[in-house]
Amino acid sequence: MSRTIIVSNRLPTKALRTDDGLAFQPSEGGLATGLGSIYRADGNVWVGWPGLFVEDEAEATFVTEQLAADSMAPVFLTEDEIRDYYEGFSNGTLWPTFHYFAQLAVYEEDMWKAYVAVNEKFCRAVLEQAGPDDTIWVHDYQLLLLPEMLRAARPQATIGFFLHIPFPSYELIRVLPWRTELLQGMLGADLIGFHTFGYMRHFLSAVSQLLGLPNQHGQIETPTRSVLVDAFPMGIDHQRYADAAASEAADAHVREYREALKEVRVILSIDRLDYTKGIAQRLRAFELLLLRYPEWRGQVSLLMVVVPSRDQVAQYADLKVEIDELVGRINAQYRTIAWNPVHYFYRSFPLEELAAFYRLAEVALVTPMRDGMNLVAKEYVASKADQRGVLILSERAGAARELSDALIINPTDTGQLAEAMHEALVMPEEDQIARMTNMQALVRQYDVFAWTKLFMDRLAHAKSQQQTLATT
Ligand code: GDG
């Protein structure tokens, strides 16, 4: 029987060192929920880092056994590897380049070497798990070299690759000293998926210009094989968010927050701390709204959740300081004893509280400078059972391709963003309902389960076509 091996930098479970010994905690990402139904099925397995530096062999064995019971296989990484491969090359070189922040990218040969070595480590771990007929699905920018490494070891394997972040224009990719190796690494797959057609076009253009390989309708012919490239916009677990929003726990939170906020209307903003998310620009736009439309002072608050992320990296620490200062400035300028302009939280919340925020918010601001997809936009839509609420969405989030009923803005245009907030706050209910109804239909239908099935079906189809061609 053929099995599916899922590979990503992080496992869907996190191992933690506590006072009572090791503990295991599910990580809440969209990928974990979406692929949960696959990797737990018969014989399938998920390969990735469990988030812990193991101290010795005995600990490694214990973690391996615990995870194996839940269909996972750990790849243990050292502190040096996390520094150079993860924080270094993945988040210091690839992440800024792929999000059009090339000026922040570092080009360090040692980090590149660590990236190659860790991809090789993942390759060995996958080969230990995968049989010749198994399907291997590799995820994201930390593992761009893995498809080709697996292909070299298993020429007949069925390999899929999905990129969760944008694929940028050729002009950015060409700057990378290791551009050829990275593209070739990805081409080891049989099917390469992106969130949007735009990212897919950029990839095809880079492959054509840098490797001299043309394509026909997304099919690239390499000297030895053909590789299919396509767009698969990722969805969320719609039911899970709709249920969480309708839960008694969320109800209780909504009542509690409403009582505290009285009549004040809520604009919501939720992100990981990241310079790609446009958090500082969003604060400036809110400040401009209060300046241009004094009637909103005392009437509307920005509820801003920033989830701590990568804060050991200098750029992230600097951004945190910038946000702290902006929030301080706006609140100092405008607050009254009865009203707080910005409610700022630098921490994460359990799902039911998040769902209560989504329900409470008349307006959601999802305004990244660049974002592969952005799941928060879809979660907000899924949580609005009464269809009241307005989504303001950046044209540079992958989600904007699907959620065209949002108010679509250019996140660097502070004036436009301030105007969009005003427009959202005065939007008649029937308009809100019409827009939200359309977006809900889409988010419900193309959920994460549909996404997974579409990708897996397409991969099986691409492989069977290759095999037919090879035998004719
Ligand atoms: C990458 C790409 C792409 C946030 N705060 C809390 C919380 N969250 C959850 C959200 C959402 C997730 O984190 C964030 O997902 P995004 O899609 O917005 O962003 P990235 O983490 O950057 O993800 C992105 C994604 O991969 C999938 O392909 O969409 O473009 O960058 O699910 O709800 N969850 C909880 N408490 C919080 O306080 N429980």
Boltz pocket constraint, residues with backbone or C-beta under 6 A from the ligand:
constraints:
  - pocket:
      binder: B
      contacts: [[A, 28], [A, 29], [A, 30], [A, 164], [A, 165], [A, 234], [A, 270], [A, 271], [A, 272], [A, 305], [A, 307], [A, 347], [A, 348], [A, 349], [A, 350], [A, 351], [A, 354], [A, 371], [A, 372], [A, 373], [A, 374], [A, 375], [A, 376], [A, 379]]
      max_distance: 6.0
